[in-house]
């Protein structure tokens, strides 16, 4: 019969690690929660993975223990417990109480002493113990019946140690680790050890002489005069350090092992606590444990190969909702009862015809996962997917836009669903059963229109844009590359001339030696590897010598050549002669669409050489043209809409140049006397205000003093007082609600608004001010894309939408459609949302993206 299992958790160690490993979290009332979240998540996973029969958490009681009597400076260098962490400790104790897990503690002793004592009792009672900690000192407790689970990084990455793994890794037995600590000391615990001895030397000595006593009795045999002297002079300190590092295993603590048996938690109390802390994932996990969750039916195995595909006719006729999940070359379909499989390469004509009729029926409701991929999958077989009312990935993004990725099994567990299998046939059922709870949550947040009227139609549009790609003039790119090579070579020769020698310009080390050792330029700052030669350092040095400016230009041209010329040449599809980017719909926290492989939203525009790369982007059909339409100052218009400032709104109604108007207002000069320099400063202020810029940030941008920058900002708010009121109101409401929202109800959660760290809190405040503006602008162009595409289809245009680059849409069209397309695009973009100020769109037409001429 296998031995029963006991888990002993070093509470303080893991709580500290959770606090510092996770980014700051807080609920909407401002209570910091990351330590609670990390610790509870770890504990529940540990119980799931290890299935213990006994469990306890050991905690430290105070700052001083018996070790301080032996050595007053023991742990004296430890910092005070952060207040954000201190406030979470009672919550963790409350959670452990609800879990019916015993907390063990004893005045004058540390948690690892209690763990050492209880693990010994466990060994004597025939239990197999697992000690979970972030403290390497616990490795000395390893035995045949006691293993150590040690955190390596944060609290999720853990390594299991046994006597065998310790001997293999260190070449000594677990108890000898105490002697190693005695020799090398421990900075974190302020254990002195012997000066000059690190882990490598300590391990070597203990492997050879077994213990500190053995080392001290063989000093004459130890090589190195200084090492011998230190061991002799600090022998007493080494023995004291060993004593301090030794875990006591006979703490006078009254422990009844039977009281540590796993007991049924108070699930209702835990769920209520997690809801108060706004731990949605953990709430769902607790509900699953308590049995208060929804199971996906049909636990028996399913043979999808023999399923009757004609069932799809009933789905269509009855308008019954069904889910679609794509995997490789197959699609799985399910109505929650039956699962059908359609293989793109091997399906027969009859099945494909039935699928097409159902897929293109707008009144047959469909649920998807990764809709864009399925849309493209079907489009390859001339099937246009319609009637989608729910996509689980997009819905997950709307509900929690801050995640790095969205995984279907994790999402199912979050919403209280059992995932019976990760195999594709069962995952399609998961998609089906996710629809109800996720749509309910979206309805609660008033986000159903955002999902069904914007994001789902947009996914189909993006799929079409990815498939269409954009034509590239390969010869033009090759010529640009050759021209850039000449410029780069010329710059290199000029740099060598100024330096007085040739060197590797791309080597920061060699460049640093030229700048700071040979030319004696002032050192900006150093890095771990040498002198810093980043953009900021070189920009500051450019006033003192010609080389830094030449280096900056060299780097710029080299990046253009490598990334945007050579890089794009390798990405041209040989069949279509087009580049097919990927548009990411569920990545950014603001709602913006991003572009990858390659990133076509990042084509350089700040330099003329960079802008010329756009000449290679052309219409792919002979005689066709590129049409580009972009919003004029959309974020400032959104700000005027949201804040209600009459002066700001007036500028847009008069179609004034907003930056000139701001310059006039802020700097107190007539409109006709605003110089380009003043307009440039006003532009920096306008956009800086949107991003919550500080006087320091503005001073850096404009290269002025902080006092001047502060006066600019104060003058701006004096002229546009409702902008200041809006910013203050937005931050206040964000603190109260825990999130900010766009005009389309898209949310972004900002727990860092309650951080006690000024830098973190300030960044969250700037994010709160900017997100409703930037996010609303992103939503408007998304809505415009949906409306434009519908109009293009309604009017049966051949023109195609190719790219979305922030506030700009790029199309290709035959010459006979250009006037119609220009009018259509302008109308739909300017009326995408009813604004308090007019939206303005500038349209340009040309043979390529660079040469579009504004109408």
N, C-alpha and C positions, 0 to 999 in steps of 0.2 A: 504493500500500500504506500502510495507516494506521501511524502511528508507534507503537512499543511504549511501554507505560505503566509508570511507576515511582512507587511511593508511598513518601514519606519522612515518618516519624512523629516528632513531638517527644515523646519518651517521658515525660520528667519533667512537662511541661505537662499532658498528658492524664491521667497517673496522679494528679496532684494534683487535677485537676478531678473525676475519678471518685471520689476519696476524700471530697471535700467535697460532691459533688452527691448521693450516695446516703446513705440512712440507715445507721447502723452495722450491719454484718453480721459474724457470726462463726460458725464451725462448732462442733460440740458439744465439741471439745477446747479451745475458747477462742481459736483463731487468728482475728484480725480478717481479713475477706475482702472488704470492699466495694470497695476500690481494685482488687483482682485481678479481681473480678467485672465491674466497670464497664469496665476496660481490655480484658479478654479479649473481652467481649461486643462492644465497639466494634470491636476489631480483626477479629474473625471476620465481622462484618457488613460492614465496609469491604472485605474481600477478596471477599465475595459480591457486593457492589454494584459494585465497580470492576474486578474481574478483572485485577489488575495482572500484568505480566510480571516486574517487579523490585520488591523491597520491602526496607526497612531501618528500624530504629528508632535514633534518636540519643538519647544520654543525657548528662546532666551528670556530671562525675567528682567535683569537689569544690566547695567554697563560693566559692573565690577564682579569678579568671581574670586575664588580662592587663589587663582593664579596671580592676581594683583598683589596678594600678600607676599608671594614669592618674588615677584618682579613688578614693581610699581608702574613701570612704563608699558606693561603688557597692553596691547591694542590702543595705546595712547594716541596713536596717529590716526585712528579712525575718525572720519568726519561725523558730524551730527546727522541724525536721521532726517532727511528732507521732510518738510511739513506735508508735502503732497503725498509722501509715503506713509507718514505717521497717521494721517487721517483715514487711511485705508485699512489699517490693522484691525480696528474693531469690526469692520465689515467682514474681513476674512475669518475672524473668530466666530462671528455670527453664522457664516456659511458652514464652518466646521461643526457648529452646534446643530444646525439643521441637518447636516449629513450624518449626525450621530457618530462622529469621529472624535475620539478622546485626544485632548491636548495635554501633553506631559511637560511639566516645567518644575524647576527647583531652584530656590534662592541659592546663590553662591556657586552655581554650576552652569555650564554651557549646554546648549542643545545637543552637541555631539557627545558630551559625557552621558547624558540620559540615553541617547541612542546606543552608545557603547554598552551601557548597563542592561538595557532591555534586550538588545540583540544577544547578549551572553545568556540572559534568562531564556530566551527563545531557543538557543542552541542546547541548553540543558534540558529543555522540555521537548526536544526533537522537532522544533519548527525550522523551516528554511526561511531565512530573513533576507529581504532586499532593502538596503539603505539607499535612499534617494536624496542626493545633496549636490551642492555646487562647491563643496569644500574638499580639496584633495586630502586633507588630514584623515578623512574617513577611510581611506584606502588601507590604513593600518589595521582595520577591523576585519578585513577580508579573511574568510576561512572556507572550509568545505561546505559549511552550512550558512554562511553569510556572504552575500555578493553586494557589490556597490554599483549603483547607477549614477554616474557622475555627469553633470552637464558640461558640455564642451563649449557651446556657443548659445547664449540666450538660455532658454529653458526647453526648447524643442529638440535640439541636437544632443543626444545623450550617449554615453559609452559605458558598457557593462564591464566591470572588473571582477575577476575571480583570483584565487591564489595563483592559478596557472597563467592568466594574462598579465598579472603584476610581475611574476618571475620572468616571463618572456619579454616584457617591455623594459623592465628596469634591471634585471639580472640579480635581484635580491628577493627575499621573502617579505610579506606585508609588514611584519613587525620591525624589520630593519629600516623601513621608511622613516621611522621615528628618529633613528640615529642620523639618517641623511638630513632630516630637518634640523637636528641639533647642530650639525656642522655648517649647513648653508644658511640657517635662519629663515625668517619669513617676514618680508617687508609689510605685508598686509596686516599681520598680527603684531608687528614690531618685536619679533623675536630676534635677538641680536646675532646668534650663531658665531662663526669665526670669520673675522675680516679676510677678504680675498678668496674665500671658498664659495663657489657657485655649485649648482646642481651636478654639473658634469664631474667636477673634482670630488664632491661628496660621494657620489655614487661609486666612483673608482676606488676611493678609500674604503668604503664599507664592503664592497665586493671582495676586496683583498684582505681586510682585517676584521670583518664581521660586525663590529660595533664601535662606538666611540671609545670605550675602554680598550678595545683591541688596537685602535689607532694610536691612542696615547701611550700604550705599552710598547709600541714599535716605532717610535719617533726616529730612532737612528737609521731605520731602513727606508724612510720616506725621502724621496728625492726633492730637491729644491730647498735652499737654505731659508728663504723667506717663509715658505709654507711650514717648515719645521718650527721656526720661531713663533709664528702666529699660533700654531697648535699648542705649543708649550705655554705661551703667554696667556692664551685665552681658553685653556683647558676647562677651568671652572665655568666659564661662560657657555662653553659647548655643552657641558653636562646640565647646566641650568636650562638651556634652550631645549635640550631633549626632554627634560621634565615638563616644561611648559607645553611642548608639542604632544605629550602623551595623553591620550584620551582615557579618562577614568572609567572603570567598568564596575564600580561598586558604589554608585551614588545612592545615598539613603533615601530612595524614592519608593513610595508604597505603590507597587504596580501589581495588579491582578491580571494576568494574561487573558483570562476569560472575559474581562471587561473590554478588551481590545478587539473582540470579535466583530466582524462586519455586521452592521445592523441596518434595517430598512430606513432610508432617509425620510424626512418630512418633505415630500416632493412639492406639495402646494406652497409651503413656506419658501422653499428654494426658488420656485418659479416666480413667486411674488417679489422676492429679493432681486432676481435677475431682471424682471420687468422694470423695477424701480431703477436699476442701474443701466437699463436700456441695452442688455445683452440679448439680442434677438436670437443669435445662433445657439447660445447656451440655454436659453429658455426652451427652444425646440428640442434640444438634446435631453433636458430634464423631463419634458413632456413625453418623449419617447420612452425614457426609463420608467415613467410612472404608468405607461400604457395609454396615456391620453394623447394619441396620435392617430393618423390615418394610415392604414396599410394599403398597399397596392395589392389587389386580389390576384388569384390564380397562382399560387405558389408552386403548382406542379409545372414540370417542364413543358415547353411549348414547341411544337414542330411547325415552324412557319413555312417550311417547304411544301406542306400539303394543304395550307390554308386556301380557302376558296376565294380567289381574287375578285370574283363577280360580286362579292359583298360590297365592293366599292359603289356599285349601282345603288344599293339601298341607302348608303351614306348620302349620296347625291340627292336622291329623290326625297328622303326624309329630312334633309338639311341637318343631319346629325354631325356634330363636331368630331373631327379626327385629328390625330397628331402625326407629324412627320419627323423622322430622325434620319439623318444621312450618315453613312459610314462607307468610306472608300467608294466603290462603284455600285453601292446598293442603297436603296431607300426602304425604311421600315415605316409602315403606316398602322395606326391603331385607333380604335374607337373606345378603348378601355376594356374591351371584351375580347376582340380578336386582333391578331397581328398579321399583316400582309407584308410580303417582301417583293420588291421590284428591283431587278438588276439591269442597269443601264446597258451593258454590253450583251447580255444574254436573254433579255426578256423577249417574249413573242409579241407579234403585232397586236393581238387581241388585248393583252394586258396593257400595252402601251396606249392603245386607243382609249380603254376604260380610264386609265390614269389621266390622260390628257383631258378627257371630258370632265372629270371630277376636279382636276387641278385648276382648270380655266373657268370653272363655275364660281362666280363671285359670291353667290348666295350659299355655297357649301362652306361652312366655317372650318378653319384649319388652325392648328396650333403647331408651332415649329421650335426648333432649337438651331441656332445659327442660320437664320433665314436666308441671308445673302448667299451662303454657300449652296444651299438647296436650290435657290432660284437659278444660280449659274448651272448647277448640275442638270436641272430640267431644261434650261434654255438651250443647252447643247443638243437636245432632242426636239427642239422647236416647240417646247411646252412652256407656256407663260403662267407662272404660279400666281393665282389670284385668291381673294377671299380669306387672307390671313387676318385673324383677329387677335392673335397672341403669339409672341415669340419669347420663350423663357429667358434667353440670354439678354435680350434688349430690356425685358422687364426687370431682370436682376440689376442691370446697369442703372436703370432709372431709380430703383429703390435704394441702391447703395453704390454711387458712382466712384467711390474712393478705392475700390478693390483693384488689385493688379490684374486679376483674371477671374473668370467665372467658370466653375466646374459643375457639371450637371449633378453628379452624386452628392456633392457638398451642398448644393442649392436645395436638393430634395430633403436632405436631413435638416437643413435650416428651417424648412417649412413643415417639419414634422412628418415627413414621408419616409417609409421604409424603402430602401433601394435593395431589391431582391437580388440583383445581379448587375454587373457592369457591362454585360454583353449587350450588343446593340438591340436585339429584339426586346429586352426588358427595359432598356433606356427609353424607347419610344413610349412605353406606358408611363414612365416617370414624367415625360413631357406632358402627356395627357392629364395626369393627375395633379401636376403643378399648376395648371391653368386656373382652377377655381380659387385656391388660396392666394395666389399672386395677383390675380385680377381684383380680388377683394381688397388687398392691401393697396393696390394702385388706385382703386376707387376711393379708398379712405384718404389718400393723398391728393385726390382730384387730378390724377395723372393719366386717366384713360384716354382723353383726347391727345395727350402728348405721345402716348404709345401708338394709338390706332390712326390718328390723322397726320402725324408727322413721322415718327421713327420707322414704323413698318413700311409705309409707302417709300420712304427714303432708302431703306435697305434694298428694295428692288431697283431703284434708280442707280444707286452706287454699284450694284452688281452689273447693270448695263454699262456703266461708265468703265468699270474694270475690264469688261469684255471688249469694249470698243477700243480702249487704249488711245494714245495720241501719236500721230505720225511724227517721225524723226527724220530729218535730212542728214543722213549719215555722212555724206561728202562735206556738208557744212561743218559738222562736228570735227571731222578729221582735219579740215583746214584750220579751225579754231585751235585745235591741239598743236598743230605745227606753229602757228603764230605765237601761242603761249610759250612753247619751247624756246623760241627765239628771244622773247622778252625775258624769260627766266634766266637763260644763259647770259644775256646782256647784264642783267641785274647782278648775277653771281660775279661776273668780272669786275663790276664797279665795287662790289663789296670787298673782293680780294684786294683791289687797288687801295681802298680806304684802310683796310686792315694791315696792308704791307705784307701779306702772305696768304697762301691758299689754306683753307681748312674746311671741315665738314659743316656747312651752314645748318644742316638739319640736326646737328648734335648739340643739345643744350650745354653739355660739359665743355666742348671746344669753343662754342660761342661765348660762354661765360668767361673762359680764360682770355679770349681776345678782348672782350669789353672791359673786364674788371681787373685783369692782371697786366695785360699789355697796354691797353689804352688808358687804364687807371680811372675809368668812369665810376661815379659813386654807386656803391652796391645798394640796390633797392631792398632786397631781402634774400635770405637763403632758405633752401629746402633741405630735406634729409640727404639728397644726392648732390647738392652743390648750389651754385648760384641760380636764382630764379631769372628766367628770360621770357616771362609771359608777356601778354599784350600790354598790361598795365605798366610793367617795368620798362618795356621798350618805348612806350608812348611818352613816359616821363623823361626818358633819356634822350629822346629825339631832339630836344631843344639844346642839347649839349654837344651832339656829334652827328654827322650824316648817316653813320652806319645803322643805328636803330630804325630809322625810317625806311631805309633800303631793305632791312630784314623783314619788317612788317609787310612791305609790298611784295617781297619775294615769297613769303609764306602765303599771302593771299592768292597770288597767281599759281603757286604750287598746289594749293587746295582746289582752286578752280579746275586746274588741269587734271588732277588725280580723281577728284570726286565727281565733278560734273561733266567732264569731257571723256576721259578714259573710262570712268565708272559707268556712264550711260551708254557708251558704245558696246559694252559687254551685255547690256540689258535689253538691247533691241531684239525683238522677236524675229527670227529669220523668215518666218512665214508671213507675218503681217507687216513687217518693217515699222512696227509701233512699239512703244514702251507701255506695258500694262502694270500700272501701280496697284497697290492694295489700299483701299480706303478703310480706315478703322473707325467704327461707329461706337464702340463701347470701351474707349480707352481714356479719354481726357475727362477730368473732373468738372470742367466747365460746360461740356456738351459739344465742344468743337469737334469737327471731323479731322482726323489726322491721316497722313499718307506715308506709306513705307514701301520699301523694295521696288523702286526708289522713292525717296521723299520728294515729290514734285511740288510740295508747298514751300520748299526751302530753296528754290532757285534764286541765286543772289540778285539783288536789285540795287544795292547801295553804291556799287561802282559801275562805271560804264562798261568795263570789261566783263563784269559779272552779268550785267543786263544783256549783253550781246549773246549769251548762251540761249536766250529765248528765241533767237533767230532760227535755231535748229528745230523748233516746235512748229510744225506746219499742218495745213489741212491735207488729209491723206488722199484726196481724190483730185484729179487734174481740174483746174478751174475753180475749185471750191476755195472758200476764204475762212479765216479764223475770225470769230466774233467774241470780243471780251466785254463783259458788263460787270462793273463793280460799284458797290455802294460808296457814296461820298460821306466820309466822316460819320459812319453809322453809330459808333460807340458814343460819340458826343451827342448825337441825336437821341439815342436811348437815354443818356443821362438827362437831357432836357425833358424827355417824356416822363421819366421817373421822379425827378425832383420838383418839377413844376415851376422852375424859376422863369419869371416873365421875360427878363432881359435876355436870358439865354435862348428862350424859345423865339423871341422876336427876331434874333439874328437869322434863324433858319427860315422863318416865314418871309423875311426880306431877301433871302438867298444871298446873304452877305458872306464874305470870307470870314469864317468864325475866328480864325487865328489873328487876322487883322483887327477884328472887332475886339477881341480879348486884349490885344496889345494896346489898343487905344484906351480901353477901360482901365487896365492894370497899370500902365505906365503914364497915363494922363496926357496923351497927345492926341491931336485931331486925327481922324481916320486917314486923311490925305498926307499926313506926315509920318505914318508908320513905315519905318525902314525895313528892308529884308532881315536885318539883324534882330530888330525888335519883334518882328513876326515870328522868327525862328525861336526866340525865347518864349513868346506866348504859346507857340505850339508845344514846346516842351512842358510848359505849365499845364496846358489843357490836358494833354495825355498823362502827365504826371499825376494830376488830381484824380483821374480815373483809376489809376493804379495805387492810390494812397501814398504818393511819394512824400518823403520827409524833407525838411529843409536841407539836411545833409545830402540826401540823394540828389536833390535838384542842384545843389551847389557843385556836386561832382559832375553832373551831366552838362551844366552850363559853364563850368570852370569859373565860378564866382564864389564869393565868400558866403558862409552860412547866414550871415546877417542879411545880405542882399536876397538870398534865396527865401529866407523867412519873410521878408517884406513883400516879395512877389506873391507868395502864397496868401499872406494876410490881405493884400490888395485884391487878389482874385476873389476870396470869400466875401470881402466887403462889397464887391461889385455883383457877385452872384450868391447872395446870402442863403438862398434855398438849397444850394448845392451842399453847403456846410450842414444845414439842418438834415438833409437827406442822408449824408454820410453818418452823422451821429445817430439818427433814427435807425438806420440799417444795422449798425453795430449793436445797439441796444436790443433790437428785436432778435438779432442773431443769438445774442447771449440768452435771451428768454426762451427762444424756440429750439436752439441747438443747430439751426441751419439757416441758410439764405435761399431764396428762390428767384427764378427768372420770371418774366411776364407770362411764360407758358407753363409755370408751376414746376419747372425742373429744380430739384433740390441739390444742395451741397452741404454736407454736415461739417461743422467746424468745432470739434471738441477743444481745440487748442485755445479757444477764446477764454477759457477758464484757467489756463496755465498760469502758475505763479512766476514762471520764467518770462522776463520782460521781452526778450527777443522773440521767443516763440509766440507769445501772446500778441505782440505787435504785428508779426507776419500774418497771424490769423485775422487780425482786424483789417489789414490791408486787403486780404483775400475776401473778407465779408463785404467790403466796399466795392471791390472790382467785379466779383462773380456775377451779381445780378445784371451788370452792364455788359460784360464780355459774354456771359452766357445767353443773355437776351438777344444780343447781336448774332450769336451763333444760331440761335433758334430761328431768328427771322430769315436768315439766308437758307436754312434748311426748309422752312415753310415755303419760301420762294421757289426752291428747287422742285418741290412737290407740285406747286401750282403751275410752274413753267412746263414741266414734263406733261402734265394733264392737257394743257393748251396745245402743246406740240403734237400730242397724239390725237386730240380732237380735230385739229386743223390738218392732220395727216402730212406733217412736214417730214422731209428727208433729213433735215438737220439733226445733229446729235450733240448732246451735252457731254463734254469730255473731262473737264476738271473743275474742282472747287478749290480755290486757293484763298482761304480766310474769307474776305469780303467780295471775292471776285468769282464769276462763273465764266468758263471758257467753252465755246461751241465751235463746231465746224459746220458749214452750210454751203449749198450750191448758190451761185450768184443770184438766181431768180427768187430765192427765198430770203435774201438778206434784209430787205426792207421790212417784210412781214415779221421775220424773226426779231429784228431790232425793236419793233413796236411791241410785239408780244412780250418779250423779255422785260422791257422797260415797265410795261403796265403791271405785270405780275410781281416783279420785284418791288416796285414802289407801293404796291397794295397788298403786300404779304401779311401785314398786320396793321390794324387801325391805330396809328400813332397820334400823339398830341402835336407832333411837328411833322412836316412832310419828309418822307424818305426820298432821296435823290439818287439816281443811277446814271452813271456815265457809260456810254457804249462806244466801243471802237471796233473798226473792221480793218483787216489787213491780210497779206499773204502768209504772215507768220505771227507768232505771239509778240515778238518784239516790235514789229512795224504796224501794229493796230493803230489806226488814227481815230482819235475821238471825234464823234459827230458834233 
